[in-house]
Amino acid sequence: MVKQERAVRTRANVLRAAAAEFDRSGYDGTSLSKVSKAAGLSVGALTFHFSTKAELADAVLEEGWSVTRAALERVTKESAPPLRTIIDLTLELARLMEEEVSVRSAVRLARELPAVPPWSDGWLPTVRELLDEAHRTGQLREDALPTDVTTLVDHLTSGAEAYLRSRLASKSEYESAVARLERVWRLVLAGVSKEGVPEPPDRSPARG
């Protein structure tokens, strides 16, 4: 029993160290020796739990996906209007990327490994369903099509990740990604143009 508990703790320690390495250096920049050093283990002890880097990456991905799925289930269970649920979900995803290295690592690995679906595949279909409902119930303007707003949500969440990565790399103090995204959502909901929708620029070629 004691050995089993120790093995569980060691495996969790390896996953934390691997998530941090994948998040910082990406898949190609991470090695089993780097992970073993960060975890305070020999390479042999690490490979007892994960024989290859690919196997370790799969475990980190699953951990990040599991945390994301739990957040999706938790937020969508709340009895809030669909548009409010979407906003709450994006804020929760931003919080996870900020605080959970397993999630941030899973986002990066999903982007770098061609066989892995994008992280957004796990939650964007739910956003689309909620937007369809929001459109049906009159929460959206008629010209705010669910397909376009889904794209907007995807871009906002990707932007939150990009902001986090740039700030974490700088090692300096930074504004919470959640607070920043919340402010952007207020702009989105209110609109930014005082004069309404501007006319598109004339891009026709000049005639000489």
PyMOL CGO cylinders between C-alpha atoms (Angstrom):
from pymol import cmd
from pymol.cgo import CYLINDER

trace = [
    CYLINDER, 0.00, 0.00, 0.00, 2.80, 2.40, 0.92, 0.3, 1, 1, 1, 1, 1, 1,
    CYLINDER, 2.80, 2.40, 0.92, 4.65, 1.57, -2.32, 0.3, 1, 1, 1, 1, 1, 1,
    CYLINDER, 4.65, 1.57, -2.32, 1.49, 2.16, -4.32, 0.3, 1, 1, 1, 1, 1, 1,
    CYLINDER, 1.49, 2.16, -4.32, 0.91, 5.55, -2.69, 0.3, 1, 1, 1, 1, 1, 1,
    CYLINDER, 0.91, 5.55, -2.69, 4.54, 6.49, -3.32, 0.3, 1, 1, 1, 1, 1, 1,
    CYLINDER, 4.54, 6.49, -3.32, 4.20, 5.49, -6.97, 0.3, 1, 1, 1, 1, 1, 1,
    CYLINDER, 4.20, 5.49, -6.97, 1.07, 7.65, -7.33, 0.3, 1, 1, 1, 1, 1, 1,
    CYLINDER, 1.07, 7.65, -7.33, 2.87, 10.64, -5.78, 0.3, 1, 1, 1, 1, 1, 1,
    CYLINDER, 2.87, 10.64, -5.78, 5.91, 10.12, -8.00, 0.3, 1, 1, 1, 1, 1, 1,
    CYLINDER, 5.91, 10.12, -8.00, 3.76, 9.91, -11.13, 0.3, 1, 1, 1, 1, 1, 1,
    CYLINDER, 3.76, 9.91, -11.13, 1.95, 13.14, -10.18, 0.3, 1, 1, 1, 1, 1, 1,
    CYLINDER, 1.95, 13.14, -10.18, 5.31, 14.83, -9.53, 0.3, 1, 1, 1, 1, 1, 1,
    CYLINDER, 5.31, 14.83, -9.53, 6.57, 13.75, -12.96, 0.3, 1, 1, 1, 1, 1, 1,
    CYLINDER, 6.57, 13.75, -12.96, 3.41, 15.05, -14.65, 0.3, 1, 1, 1, 1, 1, 1,
    CYLINDER, 3.41, 15.05, -14.65, 3.77, 18.45, -12.96, 0.3, 1, 1, 1, 1, 1, 1,
    CYLINDER, 3.77, 18.45, -12.96, 7.42, 18.70, -13.99, 0.3, 1, 1, 1, 1, 1, 1,
    CYLINDER, 7.42, 18.70, -13.99, 6.64, 17.57, -17.54, 0.3, 1, 1, 1, 1, 1, 1,
    CYLINDER, 6.64, 17.57, -17.54, 3.75, 20.02, -17.89, 0.3, 1, 1, 1, 1, 1, 1,
    CYLINDER, 3.75, 20.02, -17.89, 6.03, 22.88, -16.83, 0.3, 1, 1, 1, 1, 1, 1,
    CYLINDER, 6.03, 22.88, -16.83, 8.72, 21.81, -19.31, 0.3, 1, 1, 1, 1, 1, 1,
    CYLINDER, 8.72, 21.81, -19.31, 6.31, 21.36, -22.23, 0.3, 1, 1, 1, 1, 1, 1,
    CYLINDER, 6.31, 21.36, -22.23, 4.69, 24.68, -21.42, 0.3, 1, 1, 1, 1, 1, 1,
    CYLINDER, 4.69, 24.68, -21.42, 8.03, 26.49, -21.30, 0.3, 1, 1, 1, 1, 1, 1,
    CYLINDER, 8.03, 26.49, -21.30, 9.96, 24.75, -24.11, 0.3, 1, 1, 1, 1, 1, 1,
    CYLINDER, 9.96, 24.75, -24.11, 7.36, 23.03, -26.27, 0.3, 1, 1, 1, 1, 1, 1,
    CYLINDER, 7.36, 23.03, -26.27, 7.43, 19.42, -27.39, 0.3, 1, 1, 1, 1, 1, 1,
    CYLINDER, 7.43, 19.42, -27.39, 10.68, 19.59, -29.38, 0.3, 1, 1, 1, 1, 1, 1,
    CYLINDER, 10.68, 19.59, -29.38, 12.49, 21.54, -26.68, 0.3, 1, 1, 1, 1, 1, 1,
    CYLINDER, 12.49, 21.54, -26.68, 11.61, 19.07, -23.92, 0.3, 1, 1, 1, 1, 1, 1,
    CYLINDER, 11.61, 19.07, -23.92, 13.55, 15.91, -23.15, 0.3, 1, 1, 1, 1, 1, 1,
    CYLINDER, 13.55, 15.91, -23.15, 13.15, 13.11, -20.64, 0.3, 1, 1, 1, 1, 1, 1,
    CYLINDER, 13.15, 13.11, -20.64, 16.42, 14.18, -19.02, 0.3, 1, 1, 1, 1, 1, 1,
    CYLINDER, 16.42, 14.18, -19.02, 15.10, 17.72, -18.50, 0.3, 1, 1, 1, 1, 1, 1,
    CYLINDER, 15.10, 17.72, -18.50, 11.89, 16.40, -16.99, 0.3, 1, 1, 1, 1, 1, 1,
    CYLINDER, 11.89, 16.40, -16.99, 13.71, 13.93, -14.74, 0.3, 1, 1, 1, 1, 1, 1,
    CYLINDER, 13.71, 13.93, -14.74, 16.00, 16.69, -13.47, 0.3, 1, 1, 1, 1, 1, 1,
    CYLINDER, 16.00, 16.69, -13.47, 13.04, 19.00, -12.78, 0.3, 1, 1, 1, 1, 1, 1,
    CYLINDER, 13.04, 19.00, -12.78, 11.23, 16.18, -10.97, 0.3, 1, 1, 1, 1, 1, 1,
    CYLINDER, 11.23, 16.18, -10.97, 14.32, 15.26, -8.92, 0.3, 1, 1, 1, 1, 1, 1,
    CYLINDER, 14.32, 15.26, -8.92, 14.46, 11.74, -10.35, 0.3, 1, 1, 1, 1, 1, 1,
    CYLINDER, 14.46, 11.74, -10.35, 16.81, 9.67, -12.42, 0.3, 1, 1, 1, 1, 1, 1,
    CYLINDER, 16.81, 9.67, -12.42, 15.87, 9.04, -16.05, 0.3, 1, 1, 1, 1, 1, 1,
    CYLINDER, 15.87, 9.04, -16.05, 15.45, 5.38, -15.14, 0.3, 1, 1, 1, 1, 1, 1,
    CYLINDER, 15.45, 5.38, -15.14, 12.95, 6.21, -12.40, 0.3, 1, 1, 1, 1, 1, 1,
    CYLINDER, 12.95, 6.21, -12.40, 11.03, 8.45, -14.80, 0.3, 1, 1, 1, 1, 1, 1,
    CYLINDER, 11.03, 8.45, -14.80, 10.88, 5.84, -17.58, 0.3, 1, 1, 1, 1, 1, 1,
    CYLINDER, 10.88, 5.84, -17.58, 9.46, 3.35, -15.09, 0.3, 1, 1, 1, 1, 1, 1,
    CYLINDER, 9.46, 3.35, -15.09, 6.29, 5.48, -15.26, 0.3, 1, 1, 1, 1, 1, 1,
    CYLINDER, 6.29, 5.48, -15.26, 6.57, 6.89, -18.80, 0.3, 1, 1, 1, 1, 1, 1,
    CYLINDER, 6.57, 6.89, -18.80, 8.79, 5.02, -21.25, 0.3, 1, 1, 1, 1, 1, 1,
    CYLINDER, 8.79, 5.02, -21.25, 8.87, 7.71, -23.97, 0.3, 1, 1, 1, 1, 1, 1,
    CYLINDER, 8.87, 7.71, -23.97, 8.45, 11.45, -24.36, 0.3, 1, 1, 1, 1, 1, 1,
    CYLINDER, 8.45, 11.45, -24.36, 5.37, 10.84, -26.52, 0.3, 1, 1, 1, 1, 1, 1,
    CYLINDER, 5.37, 10.84, -26.52, 3.77, 8.80, -23.74, 0.3, 1, 1, 1, 1, 1, 1,
    CYLINDER, 3.77, 8.80, -23.74, 4.55, 11.56, -21.26, 0.3, 1, 1, 1, 1, 1, 1,
    CYLINDER, 4.55, 11.56, -21.26, 3.07, 14.20, -23.58, 0.3, 1, 1, 1, 1, 1, 1,
    CYLINDER, 3.07, 14.20, -23.58, -0.10, 12.12, -23.94, 0.3, 1, 1, 1, 1, 1, 1,
    CYLINDER, -0.10, 12.12, -23.94, -0.47, 11.99, -20.16, 0.3, 1, 1, 1, 1, 1, 1,
    CYLINDER, -0.47, 11.99, -20.16, 0.02, 15.75, -19.83, 0.3, 1, 1, 1, 1, 1, 1,
    CYLINDER, 0.02, 15.75, -19.83, -2.52, 16.35, -22.60, 0.3, 1, 1, 1, 1, 1, 1,
    CYLINDER, -2.52, 16.35, -22.60, -5.05, 14.12, -20.89, 0.3, 1, 1, 1, 1, 1, 1,
    CYLINDER, -5.05, 14.12, -20.89, -4.52, 15.94, -17.59, 0.3, 1, 1, 1, 1, 1, 1,
    CYLINDER, -4.52, 15.94, -17.59, -5.07, 19.32, -19.23, 0.3, 1, 1, 1, 1, 1, 1,
    CYLINDER, -5.07, 19.32, -19.23, -8.12, 18.09, -21.13, 0.3, 1, 1, 1, 1, 1, 1,
    CYLINDER, -8.12, 18.09, -21.13, -9.56, 16.58, -17.95, 0.3, 1, 1, 1, 1, 1, 1,
    CYLINDER, -9.56, 16.58, -17.95, -9.29, 19.89, -16.08, 0.3, 1, 1, 1, 1, 1, 1,
    CYLINDER, -9.29, 19.89, -16.08, -10.85, 21.69, -19.06, 0.3, 1, 1, 1, 1, 1, 1,
    CYLINDER, -10.85, 21.69, -19.06, -13.76, 19.22, -19.32, 0.3, 1, 1, 1, 1, 1, 1,
    CYLINDER, -13.76, 19.22, -19.32, -14.49, 19.60, -15.61, 0.3, 1, 1, 1, 1, 1, 1,
    CYLINDER, -14.49, 19.60, -15.61, -14.60, 23.40, -15.98, 0.3, 1, 1, 1, 1, 1, 1,
    CYLINDER, -14.60, 23.40, -15.98, -16.88, 23.14, -19.02, 0.3, 1, 1, 1, 1, 1, 1,
    CYLINDER, -16.88, 23.14, -19.02, -19.28, 20.89, -17.15, 0.3, 1, 1, 1, 1, 1, 1,
    CYLINDER, -19.28, 20.89, -17.15, -19.23, 23.08, -14.06, 0.3, 1, 1, 1, 1, 1, 1,
    CYLINDER, -19.23, 23.08, -14.06, -19.92, 26.35, -15.89, 0.3, 1, 1, 1, 1, 1, 1,
    CYLINDER, -19.92, 26.35, -15.89, -22.61, 24.99, -18.19, 0.3, 1, 1, 1, 1, 1, 1,
    CYLINDER, -22.61, 24.99, -18.19, -24.51, 23.50, -15.25, 0.3, 1, 1, 1, 1, 1, 1,
    CYLINDER, -24.51, 23.50, -15.25, -25.21, 27.00, -13.92, 0.3, 1, 1, 1, 1, 1, 1,
    CYLINDER, -25.21, 27.00, -13.92, -28.71, 28.25, -14.72, 0.3, 1, 1, 1, 1, 1, 1,
    CYLINDER, -28.71, 28.25, -14.72, -27.62, 31.42, -16.51, 0.3, 1, 1, 1, 1, 1, 1,
    CYLINDER, -27.62, 31.42, -16.51, -28.72, 32.85, -19.88, 0.3, 1, 1, 1, 1, 1, 1,
    CYLINDER, -28.72, 32.85, -19.88, -26.65, 31.38, -22.76, 0.3, 1, 1, 1, 1, 1, 1,
    CYLINDER, -26.65, 31.38, -22.76, -24.65, 34.54, -23.50, 0.3, 1, 1, 1, 1, 1, 1,
    CYLINDER, -24.65, 34.54, -23.50, -23.74, 34.94, -19.82, 0.3, 1, 1, 1, 1, 1, 1,
    CYLINDER, -23.74, 34.94, -19.82, -22.68, 31.27, -19.76, 0.3, 1, 1, 1, 1, 1, 1,
    CYLINDER, -22.68, 31.27, -19.76, -20.38, 31.82, -22.74, 0.3, 1, 1, 1, 1, 1, 1,
    CYLINDER, -20.38, 31.82, -22.74, -18.72, 34.81, -21.09, 0.3, 1, 1, 1, 1, 1, 1,
    CYLINDER, -18.72, 34.81, -21.09, -18.31, 32.91, -17.82, 0.3, 1, 1, 1, 1, 1, 1,
    CYLINDER, -18.31, 32.91, -17.82, -16.82, 29.97, -19.70, 0.3, 1, 1, 1, 1, 1, 1,
    CYLINDER, -16.82, 29.97, -19.70, -14.22, 32.09, -21.49, 0.3, 1, 1, 1, 1, 1, 1,
    CYLINDER, -14.22, 32.09, -21.49, -13.26, 33.76, -18.21, 0.3, 1, 1, 1, 1, 1, 1,
    CYLINDER, -13.26, 33.76, -18.21, -12.89, 30.35, -16.57, 0.3, 1, 1, 1, 1, 1, 1,
    CYLINDER, -12.89, 30.35, -16.57, -10.75, 29.12, -19.47, 0.3, 1, 1, 1, 1, 1, 1,
    CYLINDER, -10.75, 29.12, -19.47, -8.55, 32.20, -19.12, 0.3, 1, 1, 1, 1, 1, 1,
    CYLINDER, -8.55, 32.20, -19.12, -8.23, 31.51, -15.38, 0.3, 1, 1, 1, 1, 1, 1,
    CYLINDER, -8.23, 31.51, -15.38, -7.26, 27.89, -16.07, 0.3, 1, 1, 1, 1, 1, 1,
    CYLINDER, -7.26, 27.89, -16.07, -4.59, 28.94, -18.56, 0.3, 1, 1, 1, 1, 1, 1,
    CYLINDER, -4.59, 28.94, -18.56, -3.25, 31.40, -16.02, 0.3, 1, 1, 1, 1, 1, 1,
    CYLINDER, -3.25, 31.40, -16.02, -3.25, 29.12, -12.99, 0.3, 1, 1, 1, 1, 1, 1,
    CYLINDER, -3.25, 29.12, -12.99, -3.08, 25.52, -14.27, 0.3, 1, 1, 1, 1, 1, 1,
    CYLINDER, -3.08, 25.52, -14.27, 0.17, 24.65, -16.01, 0.3, 1, 1, 1, 1, 1, 1,
    CYLINDER, 0.17, 24.65, -16.01, -1.34, 21.36, -17.21, 0.3, 1, 1, 1, 1, 1, 1,
    CYLINDER, -1.34, 21.36, -17.21, -3.96, 23.30, -19.19, 0.3, 1, 1, 1, 1, 1, 1,
    CYLINDER, -3.96, 23.30, -19.19, -1.45, 25.79, -20.60, 0.3, 1, 1, 1, 1, 1, 1,
    CYLINDER, -1.45, 25.79, -20.60, 0.81, 22.89, -21.56, 0.3, 1, 1, 1, 1, 1, 1,
    CYLINDER, 0.81, 22.89, -21.56, -2.06, 21.01, -23.21, 0.3, 1, 1, 1, 1, 1, 1,
    CYLINDER, -2.06, 21.01, -23.21, -2.94, 24.10, -25.26, 0.3, 1, 1, 1, 1, 1, 1,
    CYLINDER, -2.94, 24.10, -25.26, 0.64, 24.35, -26.53, 0.3, 1, 1, 1, 1, 1, 1,
    CYLINDER, 0.64, 24.35, -26.53, 1.06, 20.63, -27.20, 0.3, 1, 1, 1, 1, 1, 1,
    CYLINDER, 1.06, 20.63, -27.20, -2.23, 20.51, -29.10, 0.3, 1, 1, 1, 1, 1, 1,
    CYLINDER, -2.23, 20.51, -29.10, -0.97, 23.32, -31.31, 0.3, 1, 1, 1, 1, 1, 1,
    CYLINDER, -0.97, 23.32, -31.31, 2.45, 21.74, -31.92, 0.3, 1, 1, 1, 1, 1, 1,
    CYLINDER, 2.45, 21.74, -31.92, 1.52, 18.08, -32.43, 0.3, 1, 1, 1, 1, 1, 1,
    CYLINDER, 1.52, 18.08, -32.43, -0.25, 17.51, -35.77, 0.3, 1, 1, 1, 1, 1, 1,
    CYLINDER, -0.25, 17.51, -35.77, -2.12, 14.39, -34.65, 0.3, 1, 1, 1, 1, 1, 1,
    CYLINDER, -2.12, 14.39, -34.65, -3.69, 16.17, -31.67, 0.3, 1, 1, 1, 1, 1, 1,
    CYLINDER, -3.69, 16.17, -31.67, -6.93, 18.14, -32.17, 0.3, 1, 1, 1, 1, 1, 1,
    CYLINDER, -6.93, 18.14, -32.17, -6.93, 21.81, -31.11, 0.3, 1, 1, 1, 1, 1, 1,
    CYLINDER, -6.93, 21.81, -31.11, -7.74, 22.49, -27.46, 0.3, 1, 1, 1, 1, 1, 1,
    CYLINDER, -7.74, 22.49, -27.46, -10.73, 24.56, -28.56, 0.3, 1, 1, 1, 1, 1, 1,
    CYLINDER, -10.73, 24.56, -28.56, -12.32, 21.43, -30.07, 0.3, 1, 1, 1, 1, 1, 1,
    CYLINDER, -12.32, 21.43, -30.07, -13.16, 20.43, -26.51, 0.3, 1, 1, 1, 1, 1, 1,
    CYLINDER, -13.16, 20.43, -26.51, -15.31, 23.47, -25.72, 0.3, 1, 1, 1, 1, 1, 1,
    CYLINDER, -15.31, 23.47, -25.72, -16.03, 25.52, -28.87, 0.3, 1, 1, 1, 1, 1, 1,
    CYLINDER, -16.03, 25.52, -28.87, -18.89, 23.24, -30.04, 0.3, 1, 1, 1, 1, 1, 1,
    CYLINDER, -18.89, 23.24, -30.04, -20.64, 23.95, -26.73, 0.3, 1, 1, 1, 1, 1, 1,
    CYLINDER, -20.64, 23.95, -26.73, -20.13, 27.67, -27.31, 0.3, 1, 1, 1, 1, 1, 1,
    CYLINDER, -20.13, 27.67, -27.31, -21.73, 27.34, -30.74, 0.3, 1, 1, 1, 1, 1, 1,
    CYLINDER, -21.73, 27.34, -30.74, -24.76, 25.53, -29.26, 0.3, 1, 1, 1, 1, 1, 1,
    CYLINDER, -24.76, 25.53, -29.26, -25.14, 28.26, -26.65, 0.3, 1, 1, 1, 1, 1, 1,
    CYLINDER, -25.14, 28.26, -26.65, -24.88, 30.95, -29.31, 0.3, 1, 1, 1, 1, 1, 1,
    CYLINDER, -24.88, 30.95, -29.31, -27.56, 29.26, -31.40, 0.3, 1, 1, 1, 1, 1, 1,
    CYLINDER, -27.56, 29.26, -31.40, -29.80, 29.35, -28.33, 0.3, 1, 1, 1, 1, 1, 1,
    CYLINDER, -29.80, 29.35, -28.33, -28.87, 32.98, -27.62, 0.3, 1, 1, 1, 1, 1, 1,
    CYLINDER, -28.87, 32.98, -27.62, -29.80, 33.90, -31.19, 0.3, 1, 1, 1, 1, 1, 1,
    CYLINDER, -29.80, 33.90, -31.19, -33.13, 32.04, -31.02, 0.3, 1, 1, 1, 1, 1, 1,
    CYLINDER, -33.13, 32.04, -31.02, -34.07, 33.72, -27.75, 0.3, 1, 1, 1, 1, 1, 1,
    CYLINDER, -34.07, 33.72, -27.75, -33.18, 37.22, -28.90, 0.3, 1, 1, 1, 1, 1, 1,
    CYLINDER, -33.18, 37.22, -28.90, -30.02, 37.72, -26.85, 0.3, 1, 1, 1, 1, 1, 1,
    CYLINDER, -30.02, 37.72, -26.85, -28.05, 38.58, -29.98, 0.3, 1, 1, 1, 1, 1, 1,
    CYLINDER, -28.05, 38.58, -29.98, -28.67, 41.22, -32.62, 0.3, 1, 1, 1, 1, 1, 1,
    CYLINDER, -28.67, 41.22, -32.62, -30.12, 39.76, -35.81, 0.3, 1, 1, 1, 1, 1, 1,
    CYLINDER, -30.12, 39.76, -35.81, -26.90, 40.48, -37.70, 0.3, 1, 1, 1, 1, 1, 1,
    CYLINDER, -26.90, 40.48, -37.70, -24.72, 38.90, -34.98, 0.3, 1, 1, 1, 1, 1, 1,
    CYLINDER, -24.72, 38.90, -34.98, -24.61, 35.44, -36.54, 0.3, 1, 1, 1, 1, 1, 1,
    CYLINDER, -24.61, 35.44, -36.54, -23.65, 32.54, -34.25, 0.3, 1, 1, 1, 1, 1, 1,
    CYLINDER, -23.65, 32.54, -34.25, -20.91, 31.46, -36.68, 0.3, 1, 1, 1, 1, 1, 1,
    CYLINDER, -20.91, 31.46, -36.68, -19.27, 34.89, -36.51, 0.3, 1, 1, 1, 1, 1, 1,
    CYLINDER, -19.27, 34.89, -36.51, -19.61, 35.20, -32.74, 0.3, 1, 1, 1, 1, 1, 1,
    CYLINDER, -19.61, 35.20, -32.74, -18.12, 31.70, -32.36, 0.3, 1, 1, 1, 1, 1, 1,
    CYLINDER, -18.12, 31.70, -32.36, -15.08, 32.95, -34.30, 0.3, 1, 1, 1, 1, 1, 1,
    CYLINDER, -15.08, 32.95, -34.30, -14.92, 35.98, -32.01, 0.3, 1, 1, 1, 1, 1, 1,
    CYLINDER, -14.92, 35.98, -32.01, -14.96, 33.78, -28.89, 0.3, 1, 1, 1, 1, 1, 1,
    CYLINDER, -14.96, 33.78, -28.89, -12.19, 31.61, -30.33, 0.3, 1, 1, 1, 1, 1, 1,
    CYLINDER, -12.19, 31.61, -30.33, -10.07, 34.70, -31.07, 0.3, 1, 1, 1, 1, 1, 1,
    CYLINDER, -10.07, 34.70, -31.07, -10.67, 36.20, -27.62, 0.3, 1, 1, 1, 1, 1, 1,
    CYLINDER, -10.67, 36.20, -27.62, -9.55, 33.00, -25.91, 0.3, 1, 1, 1, 1, 1, 1,
    CYLINDER, -9.55, 33.00, -25.91, -6.51, 32.62, -28.17, 0.3, 1, 1, 1, 1, 1, 1,
    CYLINDER, -6.51, 32.62, -28.17, -5.68, 36.24, -27.41, 0.3, 1, 1, 1, 1, 1, 1,
    CYLINDER, -5.68, 36.24, -27.41, -5.82, 35.54, -23.69, 0.3, 1, 1, 1, 1, 1, 1,
    CYLINDER, -5.82, 35.54, -23.69, -3.29, 32.73, -24.15, 0.3, 1, 1, 1, 1, 1, 1,
    CYLINDER, -3.29, 32.73, -24.15, -1.00, 34.91, -26.28, 0.3, 1, 1, 1, 1, 1, 1,
    CYLINDER, -1.00, 34.91, -26.28, -1.17, 37.69, -23.66, 0.3, 1, 1, 1, 1, 1, 1,
    CYLINDER, -1.17, 37.69, -23.66, -0.32, 35.24, -20.88, 0.3, 1, 1, 1, 1, 1, 1,
    CYLINDER, -0.32, 35.24, -20.88, 2.62, 33.74, -22.74, 0.3, 1, 1, 1, 1, 1, 1,
    CYLINDER, 2.62, 33.74, -22.74, 4.14, 37.13, -23.51, 0.3, 1, 1, 1, 1, 1, 1,
    CYLINDER, 4.14, 37.13, -23.51, 3.76, 38.27, -19.90, 0.3, 1, 1, 1, 1, 1, 1,
    CYLINDER, 3.76, 38.27, -19.90, 4.99, 35.03, -18.31, 0.3, 1, 1, 1, 1, 1, 1,
    CYLINDER, 4.99, 35.03, -18.31, 8.06, 35.10, -20.54, 0.3, 1, 1, 1, 1, 1, 1,
    CYLINDER, 8.06, 35.10, -20.54, 8.88, 38.63, -19.40, 0.3, 1, 1, 1, 1, 1, 1,
    CYLINDER, 8.88, 38.63, -19.40, 8.91, 37.58, -15.71, 0.3, 1, 1, 1, 1, 1, 1,
    CYLINDER, 8.91, 37.58, -15.71, 7.40, 40.95, -14.80, 0.3, 1, 1, 1, 1, 1, 1,
    CYLINDER, 7.40, 40.95, -14.80, 4.20, 41.90, -13.02, 0.3, 1, 1, 1, 1, 1, 1,
    CYLINDER, 4.20, 41.90, -13.02, 1.16, 41.72, -15.26, 0.3, 1, 1, 1, 1, 1, 1,
    CYLINDER, 1.16, 41.72, -15.26, -2.57, 42.26, -15.18, 0.3, 1, 1, 1, 1, 1, 1,
    CYLINDER, -2.57, 42.26, -15.18, -4.67, 39.14, -14.70, 0.3, 1, 1, 1, 1, 1, 1,
    CYLINDER, -4.67, 39.14, -14.70, -5.74, 37.61, -18.02, 0.3, 1, 1, 1, 1, 1, 1,
    CYLINDER, -5.74, 37.61, -18.02, -9.22, 37.18, -16.53, 0.3, 1, 1, 1, 1, 1, 1,
    CYLINDER, -9.22, 37.18, -16.53, -9.58, 40.88, -15.66, 0.3, 1, 1, 1, 1, 1, 1,
    CYLINDER, -9.58, 40.88, -15.66, -8.26, 41.87, -19.07, 0.3, 1, 1, 1, 1, 1, 1,
    CYLINDER, -8.26, 41.87, -19.07, -10.67, 39.54, -20.89, 0.3, 1, 1, 1, 1, 1, 1,
    CYLINDER, -10.67, 39.54, -20.89, -13.57, 40.72, -18.75, 0.3, 1, 1, 1, 1, 1, 1,
    CYLINDER, -13.57, 40.72, -18.75, -12.82, 44.30, -19.83, 0.3, 1, 1, 1, 1, 1, 1,
    CYLINDER, -12.82, 44.30, -19.83, -12.65, 43.27, -23.49, 0.3, 1, 1, 1, 1, 1, 1,
    CYLINDER, -12.65, 43.27, -23.49, -16.02, 41.51, -23.17, 0.3, 1, 1, 1, 1, 1, 1,
    CYLINDER, -16.02, 41.51, -23.17, -17.57, 44.74, -21.88, 0.3, 1, 1, 1, 1, 1, 1,
    CYLINDER, -17.57, 44.74, -21.88, -16.30, 46.48, -25.01, 0.3, 1, 1, 1, 1, 1, 1,
    CYLINDER, -16.30, 46.48, -25.01, -17.64, 43.70, -27.21, 0.3, 1, 1, 1, 1, 1, 1,
    CYLINDER, -17.64, 43.70, -27.21, -21.09, 43.83, -25.63, 0.3, 1, 1, 1, 1, 1, 1,
    CYLINDER, -21.09, 43.83, -25.63, -21.30, 47.62, -25.78, 0.3, 1, 1, 1, 1, 1, 1,
    CYLINDER, -21.30, 47.62, -25.78, -19.59, 48.10, -29.14, 0.3, 1, 1, 1, 1, 1, 1,
    CYLINDER, -19.59, 48.10, -29.14, -16.75, 50.51, -29.78, 0.3, 1, 1, 1, 1, 1, 1,
    CYLINDER, -16.75, 50.51, -29.78, -18.04, 52.78, -32.53, 0.3, 1, 1, 1, 1, 1, 1,
    CYLINDER, -18.04, 52.78, -32.53, -19.96, 55.84, -31.37, 0.3, 1, 1, 1, 1, 1, 1,
    CYLINDER, -19.96, 55.84, -31.37, -21.17, 56.46, -34.89, 0.3, 1, 1, 1, 1, 1, 1,
    CYLINDER, -21.17, 56.46, -34.89, -22.40, 52.95, -35.67, 0.3, 1, 1, 1, 1, 1, 1,
    CYLINDER, -22.40, 52.95, -35.67, -20.88, 50.53, -38.16, 0.3, 1, 1, 1, 1, 1, 1,
    CYLINDER, -20.88, 50.53, -38.16, -18.35, 52.35, -40.38, 0.3, 1, 1, 1, 1, 1, 1,
    CYLINDER, -18.35, 52.35, -40.38, -18.42, 51.92, -44.14, 0.3, 1, 1, 1, 1, 1, 1,
    CYLINDER, -18.42, 51.92, -44.14, -15.76, 49.50, -45.42, 0.3, 1, 1, 1, 1, 1, 1,
    CYLINDER, -15.76, 49.50, -45.42, -12.78, 51.15, -47.11, 0.3, 1, 1, 1, 1, 1, 1,
    CYLINDER, -12.78, 51.15, -47.11, -12.77, 51.34, -50.91, 0.3, 1, 1, 1, 1, 1, 1,
    CYLINDER, -12.77, 51.34, -50.91, -10.12, 48.85, -51.99, 0.3, 1, 1, 1, 1, 1, 1,
    CYLINDER, -10.12, 48.85, -51.99, -10.76, 49.09, -55.73, 0.3, 1, 1, 1, 1, 1, 1,
    CYLINDER, -10.76, 49.09, -55.73, -7.54, 49.68, -57.73, 0.3, 1, 1, 1, 1, 1, 1,
    CYLINDER, -7.54, 49.68, -57.73, -6.83, 53.27, -58.68, 0.3, 1, 1, 1, 1, 1, 1,
    CYLINDER, -6.83, 53.27, -58.68, -7.32, 54.07, -62.34, 0.3, 1, 1, 1, 1, 1, 1,
    CYLINDER, -7.32, 54.07, -62.34, -4.53, 55.98, -63.97, 0.3, 1, 1, 1, 1, 1, 1,
]
cmd.load_cgo(trace, "trace")
